[in-house]
Amino acid sequence: MTRTVLVLLLLSAGLPVFAQPAEPPPSPATAPEAGPPAVAEPPADERRYGGDKVAVMTAIEVPADEVVQGDVVCIGGTAVVAGRVTGDMVVVGGTAELTGAVEGELVAVGSNVSFGPDASVGDDVVTVGSAIDDGGLEFGGERVNVIPVFGIPTARGAFGVVASLLGWMALLRVFLVFVVILAFLALAPRQVLELSERLRSGYIRALFVGLVAHAAMLVLSLLLAITVIGLPVLLVLAASFWVLRILGRAALFHSLGSGLGRGISREMSLVGATLLGFVPWALLIVLPLFFGFAGLIVAVALRMVLKVLVDCPAIGCVLEWLMDQRRARRATPVPPPPPAPPVVPVIA
């Protein structure tokens, strides 16, 4: 019993020696130090920046991701702006396509201008002899249109615009010819009818006479042009040739129009028949020029064909008629002068 108690005392005294040290209690979590709030970085500007853009007889393109810090100037080419231009946009004798933004002025001279639905112009829109389709465009300045031009269907680039401008010049020339023809119909209807009848029966002969007359006029013009003294004579001769040719055209158009009227069983008046023959000629002269470079080539070819088929017989017929008139005057016998009254002697 005594021994058992002694062993228990010894074990109880050795427990603290052999016991594992207790782990310290966990310390509370340390809160992170408060700092300034995080600021989101602005997105990087991915647009490209550049200075002025100038092109002559070439194209200019400003993509949607580009900013031109200056002006865009295009002469005789195509300017396509989908980005932003901080200055002005100037197009001369070309094509302008704006779907982006121009903060300055838009100036177009002899050009074809079109706008996209999101296009904007911050200042004035100035067009001179240009076709423009603004489509309800809003701009910050004024709209100035000098010598308005409408309806250049497919003119693009320098050649297309030049062809279209030539078309408007040809239209003005055709209108002038028509006015002179109306004057001949009003002042000399009998001569127009007589020439029309001659063309029905002698078109081929008038064609050859007109070819010779044009060749002679060309040679004579060259000879007069090389001399200073001959220039006034050349101007008078050219004006006379032009007037006589228009008189022949009036007769040719009347002959053609009256023939078309007989084909549809209608009797045409003098003016109606002339107008009916005039319209196809005018369309062939003017219309191809409004279809760009290809139309310009077609117009040149048609002009050469019409020069032979219309102008040559027109002037040939008039020259033949004038020569016949002169021969008729020479063949008409001149009546002898009346006999002088007898002289009565005076008796003093």
JOVENWO-V953141 format. One record per pair of residues at least 12 apart in sequence whose ideal C-beta (glycine too) atoms are under 7 Angstrom apart, sorted by the first residue. I is the first residue (numbers start at 1). J is the second residue. If there is no record, write none. Layout:
I,J  I,J
//
This chain:
46,65  47,65  47,66  47,67  48,65  48,66  49,67  49,69  50,66  50,68  50,69  51,69  51,70  52,70  52,71  53,68  53,72  54,73  55,74  55,77  56,75  56,76  57,76  57,77  57,158  58,77  59,77  59,78  60,72  60,74  60,77  60,79  61,80  62,81  62,82  62,83  62,85  62,100  63,82  63,83  64,82  64,83  64,100  65,83  66,83  67,83  67,84  67,86  68,83  68,85  68,86  69,86  70,86  70,87  71,87  71,88  71,90  72,85  72,89  73,90  74,91  74,94  75,92  75,93  75,94  76,93  76,94  76,158  77,94  77,157  77,158  78,94  78,95  78,156  78,157  79,91  79,94  79,96  80,97  81,98  81,100  81,102  82,99  82,100  83,100  84,100  84,101  85,102  85,103  86,103  87,104  88,104  88,105  88,107  89,102  89,106  90,107  91,108  91,111  92,109  92,110  92,111  93,109  93,110  93,111  93,158  93,161  93,162  94,111  94,157  94,158  94,161  95,111  95,112  95,156  95,157  95,161  96,108  96,111  96,113  97,114  98,115  98,116  98,119  99,116  99,118  99,119  100,119  101,120  102,121  102,122  103,122  104,122  104,123  105,123  105,124  105,126  105,141  106,121  106,125  107,126  108,127  108,130  108,132  109,128  109,129  109,130  110,129  110,130  110,161  110,165  111,130  111,161  112,130  112,131  112,152  112,155  112,161  113,127  113,130  113,131  113,132  114,133  115,133  115,134  115,135  115,137  119,137  120,138  121,137  121,139  121,140  122,140  123,140  123,141  124,141  124,142  124,144  125,139  125,143  126,144  127,145  128,146  128,147  129,147  129,149  130,149  131,149  131,150  131,151  131,152  149,168  152,164  152,290  153,290  153,291  154,291  154,292  155,292  156,292  159,292  159,293  159,296  160,292  160,293  163,289  163,292  163,293  163,295  163,296  164,289  164,290  166,289  167,286  167,289  167,290  170,285  170,286  170,289  171,286  174,282  174,285  174,286  177,246  178,278  180,246  181,246  181,249  181,250  181,274  181,278  184,247  184,250  185,250  185,270  185,271  185,274  189,270  192,250  192,251  192,254  195,248  195,251  195,317  195,318  195,321  196,251  196,254  196,255  198,317  198,321  199,251  199,252  199,255  199,313  199,317  200,255  203,313  206,313  206,316  206,317  206,320  207,312  207,313  207,316  208,316  209,316  209,319  209,320  210,311  210,312  210,313  210,314  210,315  210,316  211,312  213,315  213,316  213,319  214,312  217,241  221,234  244,315  244,318  245,311  245,314  245,315  247,318  248,314  248,315  248,317  248,318  249,310  249,314  250,274  251,317  252,277  252,310  252,313  252,314  253,274  253,277  253,278  253,281  254,270  254,273  254,274  254,277  256,277  257,273  257,274  257,275  257,276  257,277  258,273  260,276  261,273  261,276  281,306  281,310  284,302  284,306  285,306  288,302
//
